[in-house]
Amino acid sequence: MKMRLALLMVSLVVASLLGACAAPQPWVKPYERERLADPIMQFSRDALSDKHREHVRVVREGARGATGVQGGGCGCN
């Protein structure tokens, strides 16, 4: 009984170590990225208008963040 438990434990450790060595592969292949960068894949067709609207909202509401954009600085406009 103890031998089976020890064998099971060793096999689980070996399996977890081998699984950690697997290299992650990208979901999107480099040749598929061109299609995903197509303007038709955008949420809005007028990006400049959306940027202006977001800027106005940030200034009026004093809200910043949660838009997926990272930046630095003090946030002064």
Backbone atoms as SQL, in Angstrom:
CREATE TABLE atoms (id INTEGER PRIMARY KEY, chain TEXT, resi INTEGER, resn TEXT, atom TEXT, x REAL, y REAL, z REAL);
INSERT INTO atoms VALUES
  (1, 'A', 1, 'MET', 'N', 0.822, -1.191, 0.000),
  (2, 'A', 1, 'MET', 'CA', 0.000, 0.000, 0.000),
  (3, 'A', 1, 'MET', 'C', 0.864, 1.251, 0.000),
  (4, 'A', 2, 'LYS', 'N', 1.905, 1.251, 0.845),
  (5, 'A', 2, 'LYS', 'CA', 2.790, 2.409, 0.904),
  (6, 'A', 2, 'LYS', 'C', 3.574, 2.561, -0.389),
  (7, 'A', 3, 'MET', 'N', 3.898, 1.423, -1.006),
  (8, 'A', 3, 'MET', 'CA', 4.655, 1.460, -2.255),
  (9, 'A', 3, 'MET', 'C', 3.819, 2.085, -3.373),
  (10, 'A', 4, 'ARG', 'N', 2.533, 1.748, -3.421),
  (11, 'A', 4, 'ARG', 'CA', 1.638, 2.330, -4.430),
  (12, 'A', 4, 'ARG', 'C', 1.488, 3.833, -4.222),
  (13, 'A', 5, 'LEU', 'N', 1.334, 4.246, -2.980),
  (14, 'A', 5, 'LEU', 'CA', 1.200, 5.664, -2.674),
  (15, 'A', 5, 'LEU', 'C', 2.462, 6.423, -3.054),
  (16, 'A', 6, 'ALA', 'N', 3.618, 5.857, -2.764),
  (17, 'A', 6, 'ALA', 'CA', 4.888, 6.497, -3.112),
  (18, 'A', 6, 'ALA', 'C', 5.040, 6.579, -4.626),
  (19, 'A', 7, 'LEU', 'N', 4.677, 5.521, -5.334),
  (20, 'A', 7, 'LEU', 'CA', 4.757, 5.512, -6.795),
  (21, 'A', 7, 'LEU', 'C', 3.801, 6.551, -7.387),
  (22, 'A', 8, 'LEU', 'N', 2.627, 6.652, -6.831),
  (23, 'A', 8, 'LEU', 'CA', 1.656, 7.640, -7.295),
  (24, 'A', 8, 'LEU', 'C', 2.179, 9.063, -7.078),
  (25, 'A', 9, 'MET', 'N', 2.748, 9.312, -5.916),
  (26, 'A', 9, 'MET', 'CA', 3.279, 10.636, -5.606),
  (27, 'A', 9, 'MET', 'C', 4.432, 10.997, -6.543),
  (28, 'A', 10, 'VAL', 'N', 5.322, 10.053, -6.781),
  (29, 'A', 10, 'VAL', 'CA', 6.462, 10.305, -7.674),
  (30, 'A', 10, 'VAL', 'C', 5.967, 10.564, -9.090),
  (31, 'A', 11, 'SER', 'N', 4.999, 9.794, -9.550),
  (32, 'A', 11, 'SER', 'CA', 4.492, 9.996, -10.906),
  (33, 'A', 11, 'SER', 'C', 3.777, 11.341, -11.031),
  (34, 'A', 12, 'LEU', 'N', 3.072, 11.786, -10.000),
  (35, 'A', 12, 'LEU', 'CA', 2.427, 13.105, -10.040),
  (36, 'A', 12, 'LEU', 'C', 3.454, 14.233, -10.072),
  (37, 'A', 13, 'VAL', 'N', 4.511, 14.089, -9.299),
  (38, 'A', 13, 'VAL', 'CA', 5.567, 15.111, -9.298),
  (39, 'A', 13, 'VAL', 'C', 6.253, 15.172, -10.654),
  (40, 'A', 14, 'VAL', 'N', 6.575, 14.022, -11.217),
  (41, 'A', 14, 'VAL', 'CA', 7.229, 13.983, -12.528),
  (42, 'A', 14, 'VAL', 'C', 6.305, 14.572, -13.594),
  (43, 'A', 15, 'ALA', 'N', 5.036, 14.234, -13.558),
  (44, 'A', 15, 'ALA', 'CA', 4.089, 14.755, -14.548),
  (45, 'A', 15, 'ALA', 'C', 3.953, 16.269, -14.434),
  (46, 'A', 16, 'SER', 'N', 3.912, 16.787, -13.216),
  (47, 'A', 16, 'SER', 'CA', 3.788, 18.237, -13.059),
  (48, 'A', 16, 'SER', 'C', 5.051, 18.956, -13.507),
  (49, 'A', 17, 'LEU', 'N', 6.220, 18.369, -13.258),
  (50, 'A', 17, 'LEU', 'CA', 7.469, 18.978, -13.714),
  (51, 'A', 17, 'LEU', 'C', 7.576, 18.964, -15.235),
  (52, 'A', 18, 'LEU', 'N', 7.166, 17.885, -15.848),
  (53, 'A', 18, 'LEU', 'CA', 7.205, 17.820, -17.311),
  (54, 'A', 18, 'LEU', 'C', 6.178, 18.761, -17.938),
  (55, 'A', 19, 'GLY', 'N', 5.057, 18.923, -17.297),
  (56, 'A', 19, 'GLY', 'CA', 4.047, 19.852, -17.803),
  (57, 'A', 19, 'GLY', 'C', 4.493, 21.291, -17.708),
  (58, 'A', 20, 'ALA', 'N', 5.298, 21.610, -16.710),
  (59, 'A', 20, 'ALA', 'CA', 5.787, 22.974, -16.551),
  (60, 'A', 20, 'ALA', 'C', 6.855, 23.307, -17.580),
  (61, 'A', 21, 'CYS', 'N', 7.476, 22.303, -18.166),
  (62, 'A', 21, 'CYS', 'CA', 8.537, 22.533, -19.156),
  (63, 'A', 21, 'CYS', 'C', 7.979, 22.790, -20.553),
  (64, 'A', 22, 'ALA', 'N', 6.708, 22.590, -20.752),
  (65, 'A', 22, 'ALA', 'CA', 6.120, 22.789, -22.072),
  (66, 'A', 22, 'ALA', 'C', 6.108, 24.270, -22.419),
  (67, 'A', 23, 'ALA', 'N', 6.555, 24.598, -23.614),
  (68, 'A', 23, 'ALA', 'CA', 6.594, 25.991, -24.060),
  (69, 'A', 23, 'ALA', 'C', 5.208, 26.397, -24.535),
  (70, 'A', 24, 'PRO', 'N', 4.700, 27.521, -24.052),
  (71, 'A', 24, 'PRO', 'CA', 3.384, 27.971, -24.511),
  (72, 'A', 24, 'PRO', 'C', 3.462, 28.460, -25.951),
  (73, 'A', 25, 'GLN', 'N', 2.471, 28.110, -26.724),
  (74, 'A', 25, 'GLN', 'CA', 2.435, 28.546, -28.114),
  (75, 'A', 25, 'GLN', 'C', 1.400, 29.652, -28.242),
  (76, 'A', 26, 'PRO', 'N', 1.671, 30.633, -29.088),
  (77, 'A', 26, 'PRO', 'CA', 0.712, 31.731, -29.240),
  (78, 'A', 26, 'PRO', 'C', -0.591, 31.246, -29.877),
  (79, 'A', 27, 'TRP', 'N', -1.665, 31.828, -29.436),
  (80, 'A', 27, 'TRP', 'CA', -2.975, 31.459, -29.984),
  (81, 'A', 27, 'TRP', 'C', -3.106, 31.956, -31.415),
  (82, 'A', 28, 'VAL', 'N', -2.540, 33.119, -31.678),
  (83, 'A', 28, 'VAL', 'CA', -2.644, 33.720, -33.007),
  (84, 'A', 28, 'VAL', 'C', -1.293, 33.584, -33.696),
  (85, 'A', 29, 'LYS', 'N', -1.289, 32.968, -34.832),
  (86, 'A', 29, 'LYS', 'CA', -0.061, 32.802, -35.599),
  (87, 'A', 29, 'LYS', 'C', 0.327, 34.149, -36.218),
  (88, 'A', 30, 'PRO', 'N', 1.615, 34.368, -36.483),
  (89, 'A', 30, 'PRO', 'CA', 2.041, 35.651, -37.060),
  (90, 'A', 30, 'PRO', 'C', 1.355, 35.977, -38.384),
  (91, 'A', 31, 'TYR', 'N', 1.086, 34.973, -39.194),
  (92, 'A', 31, 'TYR', 'CA', 0.450, 35.250, -40.477),
  (93, 'A', 31, 'TYR', 'C', -1.053, 35.514, -40.341),
  (94, 'A', 32, 'GLU', 'N', -1.641, 35.242, -39.167),
  (95, 'A', 32, 'GLU', 'CA', -3.059, 35.523, -38.944),
  (96, 'A', 32, 'GLU', 'C', -3.277, 36.914, -38.357),
  (97, 'A', 33, 'ARG', 'N', -2.226, 37.538, -37.861),
  (98, 'A', 33, 'ARG', 'CA', -2.373, 38.838, -37.205),
  (99, 'A', 33, 'ARG', 'C', -2.773, 39.930, -38.175),
  (100, 'A', 34, 'GLU', 'N', -2.394, 39.776, -39.429),
  (101, 'A', 34, 'GLU', 'CA', -2.761, 40.785, -40.417),
  (102, 'A', 34, 'GLU', 'C', -4.278, 40.879, -40.560),
  (103, 'A', 35, 'ARG', 'N', -4.945, 39.742, -40.558),
  (104, 'A', 35, 'ARG', 'CA', -6.405, 39.739, -40.673),
  (105, 'A', 35, 'ARG', 'C', -7.071, 40.342, -39.439),
  (106, 'A', 36, 'LEU', 'N', -6.490, 40.099, -38.262),
  (107, 'A', 36, 'LEU', 'CA', -7.082, 40.611, -37.034),
  (108, 'A', 36, 'LEU', 'C', -6.857, 42.109, -36.868),
  (109, 'A', 37, 'ALA', 'N', -5.850, 42.659, -37.539),
  (110, 'A', 37, 'ALA', 'CA', -5.581, 44.091, -37.466),
  (111, 'A', 37, 'ALA', 'C', -6.397, 44.873, -38.494),
  (112, 'A', 38, 'ASP', 'N', -7.235, 44.200, -39.221),
  (113, 'A', 38, 'ASP', 'CA', -8.075, 44.844, -40.231),
  (114, 'A', 38, 'ASP', 'C', -9.028, 45.834, -39.561),
  (115, 'A', 39, 'PRO', 'N', -9.250, 47.002, -40.151),
  (116, 'A', 39, 'PRO', 'CA', -10.153, 47.989, -39.542),
  (117, 'A', 39, 'PRO', 'C', -11.566, 47.468, -39.297),
  (118, 'A', 40, 'ILE', 'N', -11.984, 46.468, -40.045),
  (119, 'A', 40, 'ILE', 'CA', -13.335, 45.942, -39.841),
  (120, 'A', 40, 'ILE', 'C', -13.461, 45.229, -38.496),
  (121, 'A', 41, 'MET', 'N', -12.324, 44.862, -37.891),
  (122, 'A', 41, 'MET', 'CA', -12.342, 44.183, -36.601),
  (123, 'A', 41, 'MET', 'C', -12.442, 45.170, -35.432),
  (124, 'A', 42, 'GLN', 'N', -12.464, 46.465, -35.710),
  (125, 'A', 42, 'GLN', 'CA', -12.559, 47.478, -34.665),
  (126, 'A', 42, 'GLN', 'C', -13.999, 47.580, -34.182),
  (127, 'A', 43, 'PHE', 'N', -14.169, 48.000, -32.925),
  (128, 'A', 43, 'PHE', 'CA', -15.518, 48.174, -32.387),
  (129, 'A', 43, 'PHE', 'C', -16.215, 49.359, -33.034),
  (130, 'A', 44, 'SER', 'N', -15.453, 50.391, -33.335),
  (131, 'A', 44, 'SER', 'CA', -16.030, 51.594, -33.914),
  (132, 'A', 44, 'SER', 'C', -15.312, 51.919, -35.212),
  (133, 'A', 45, 'ARG', 'N', -16.034, 52.530, -36.121),
  (134, 'A', 45, 'ARG', 'CA', -15.414, 52.910, -37.391),
  (135, 'A', 45, 'ARG', 'C', -14.748, 54.275, -37.298),
  (136, 'A', 46, 'ASP', 'N', -15.069, 55.065, -36.295),
  (137, 'A', 46, 'ASP', 'CA', -14.509, 56.409, -36.170),
  (138, 'A', 46, 'ASP', 'C', -13.678, 56.494, -34.885),
  (139, 'A', 47, 'ALA', 'N', -12.427, 56.088, -34.989),
  (140, 'A', 47, 'ALA', 'CA', -11.567, 56.032, -33.806),
  (141, 'A', 47, 'ALA', 'C', -11.247, 57.421, -33.263),
  (142, 'A', 48, 'LEU', 'N', -11.077, 58.415, -34.142),
  (143, 'A', 48, 'LEU', 'CA', -10.762, 59.768, -33.691),
  (144, 'A', 48, 'LEU', 'C', -11.902, 60.337, -32.857),
  (145, 'A', 49, 'SER', 'N', -13.124, 60.140, -33.286),
  (146, 'A', 49, 'SER', 'CA', -14.280, 60.601, -32.528),
  (147, 'A', 49, 'SER', 'C', -14.363, 59.897, -31.170),
  (148, 'A', 50, 'ASP', 'N', -14.076, 58.607, -31.157),
  (149, 'A', 50, 'ASP', 'CA', -14.090, 57.863, -29.890),
  (150, 'A', 50, 'ASP', 'C', -13.028, 58.359, -28.933),
  (151, 'A', 51, 'LYS', 'N', -11.838, 58.683, -29.438),
  (152, 'A', 51, 'LYS', 'CA', -10.772, 59.203, -28.582),
  (153, 'A', 51, 'LYS', 'C', -11.166, 60.554, -28.002),
  (154, 'A', 52, 'HIS', 'N', -11.785, 61.403, -28.814),
  (155, 'A', 52, 'HIS', 'CA', -12.226, 62.711, -28.323),
  (156, 'A', 52, 'HIS', 'C', -13.310, 62.546, -27.258),
  (157, 'A', 53, 'ARG', 'N', -14.260, 61.669, -27.519),
  (158, 'A', 53, 'ARG', 'CA', -15.341, 61.423, -26.561),
  (159, 'A', 53, 'ARG', 'C', -14.789, 60.879, -25.241),
  (160, 'A', 54, 'GLU', 'N', -13.807, 59.994, -25.308),
  (161, 'A', 54, 'GLU', 'CA', -13.187, 59.450, -24.099),
  (162, 'A', 54, 'GLU', 'C', -12.432, 60.533, -23.346),
  (163, 'A', 55, 'HIS', 'N', -11.756, 61.420, -24.076),
  (164, 'A', 55, 'HIS', 'CA', -11.039, 62.523, -23.425),
  (165, 'A', 55, 'HIS', 'C', -12.017, 63.437, -22.695),
  (166, 'A', 56, 'VAL', 'N', -13.119, 63.767, -23.339),
  (167, 'A', 56, 'VAL', 'CA', -14.122, 64.629, -22.710),
  (168, 'A', 56, 'VAL', 'C', -14.698, 63.951, -21.471),
  (169, 'A', 57, 'ARG', 'N', -14.960, 62.667, -21.530),
  (170, 'A', 57, 'ARG', 'CA', -15.488, 61.955, -20.380),
  (171, 'A', 57, 'ARG', 'C', -14.488, 61.954, -19.223),
  (172, 'A', 58, 'VAL', 'N', -13.224, 61.749, -19.534),
  (173, 'A', 58, 'VAL', 'CA', -12.191, 61.743, -18.494),
  (174, 'A', 58, 'VAL', 'C', -12.104, 63.106, -17.830),
  (175, 'A', 59, 'VAL', 'N', -12.159, 64.166, -18.624),
  (176, 'A', 59, 'VAL', 'CA', -12.045, 65.516, -18.067),
  (177, 'A', 59, 'VAL', 'C', -13.272, 65.856, -17.223),
  (178, 'A', 60, 'ARG', 'N', -14.448, 65.532, -17.703),
  (179, 'A', 60, 'ARG', 'CA', -15.675, 65.882, -16.976),
  (180, 'A', 60, 'ARG', 'C', -15.861, 65.052, -15.711),
  (181, 'A', 61, 'GLU', 'N', -15.648, 63.777, -15.821),
  (182, 'A', 61, 'GLU', 'CA', -15.928, 62.880, -14.704),
  (183, 'A', 61, 'GLU', 'C', -14.764, 62.759, -13.734),
  (184, 'A', 62, 'GLY', 'N', -13.596, 63.146, -14.172),
  (185, 'A', 62, 'GLY', 'CA', -12.425, 62.946, -13.337),
  (186, 'A', 62, 'GLY', 'C', -12.080, 61.469, -13.251),
  (187, 'A', 63, 'ALA', 'N', -12.592, 60.705, -14.196),
  (188, 'A', 63, 'ALA', 'CA', -12.371, 59.261, -14.207),
  (189, 'A', 63, 'ALA', 'C', -11.172, 58.953, -15.084),
  (190, 'A', 64, 'ARG', 'N', -10.409, 58.004, -14.662),
  (191, 'A', 64, 'ARG', 'CA', -9.239, 57.616, -15.437),
  (192, 'A', 64, 'ARG', 'C', -9.055, 56.110, -15.287),
  (193, 'A', 65, 'GLY', 'N', -8.696, 55.460, -16.374),
  (194, 'A', 65, 'GLY', 'CA', -8.396, 54.048, -16.312),
  (195, 'A', 65, 'GLY', 'C', -9.521, 53.185, -16.830),
  (196, 'A', 66, 'ALA', 'N', -9.295, 51.893, -16.798),
  (197, 'A', 66, 'ALA', 'CA', -10.244, 50.867, -17.242),
  (198, 'A', 66, 'ALA', 'C', -10.540, 50.975, -18.720),
  (199, 'A', 67, 'THR', 'N', -9.653, 51.628, -19.480),
  (200, 'A', 67, 'THR', 'CA', -9.846, 51.708, -20.926),
  (201, 'A', 67, 'THR', 'C', -8.846, 50.853, -21.684),
  (202, 'A', 68, 'GLY', 'N', -7.947, 50.197, -20.966),
  (203, 'A', 68, 'GLY', 'CA', -6.973, 49.350, -21.616),
  (204, 'A', 68, 'GLY', 'C', -5.722, 50.078, -22.055),
  (205, 'A', 69, 'VAL', 'N', -5.615, 51.368, -21.737),
  (206, 'A', 69, 'VAL', 'CA', -4.458, 52.154, -22.146),
  (207, 'A', 69, 'VAL', 'C', -3.586, 52.389, -20.935),
  (208, 'A', 70, 'GLN', 'N', -2.306, 52.156, -21.092),
  (209, 'A', 70, 'GLN', 'CA', -1.380, 52.391, -19.995),
  (210, 'A', 70, 'GLN', 'C', -0.570, 53.632, -20.318),
  (211, 'A', 71, 'GLY', 'N', -0.300, 54.402, -19.301),
  (212, 'A', 71, 'GLY', 'CA', 0.496, 55.598, -19.504),
  (213, 'A', 71, 'GLY', 'C', 1.120, 56.038, -18.196),
  (214, 'A', 72, 'GLY', 'N', 1.851, 57.098, -18.284),
  (215, 'A', 72, 'GLY', 'CA', 2.503, 57.609, -17.100),
  (216, 'A', 72, 'GLY', 'C', 2.265, 59.098, -16.976),
  (217, 'A', 73, 'GLY', 'N', 2.883, 59.709, -16.016),
  (218, 'A', 73, 'GLY', 'CA', 2.744, 61.129, -15.836),
  (219, 'A', 73, 'GLY', 'C', 1.722, 61.452, -14.772),
  (220, 'A', 74, 'CYS', 'N', 1.470, 62.752, -14.639),
  (221, 'A', 74, 'CYS', 'CA', 0.584, 63.195, -13.575),
  (222, 'A', 74, 'CYS', 'C', -0.886, 63.177, -13.978),
  (223, 'A', 75, 'GLY', 'N', -1.164, 63.099, -15.275),
  (224, 'A', 75, 'GLY', 'CA', -2.548, 63.093, -15.730),
  (225, 'A', 75, 'GLY', 'C', -3.077, 64.482, -16.028),
  (226, 'A', 76, 'CYS', 'N', -2.219, 65.487, -15.969),
  (227, 'A', 76, 'CYS', 'CA', -2.631, 66.864, -16.272),
  (228, 'A', 76, 'CYS', 'C', -2.855, 67.023, -17.765),
  (229, 'A', 77, 'ASN', 'N', -3.840, 67.818, -18.113),
  (230, 'A', 77, 'ASN', 'CA', -4.121, 68.064, -19.531),
  (231, 'A', 77, 'ASN', 'C', -3.907, 69.517, -19.858);
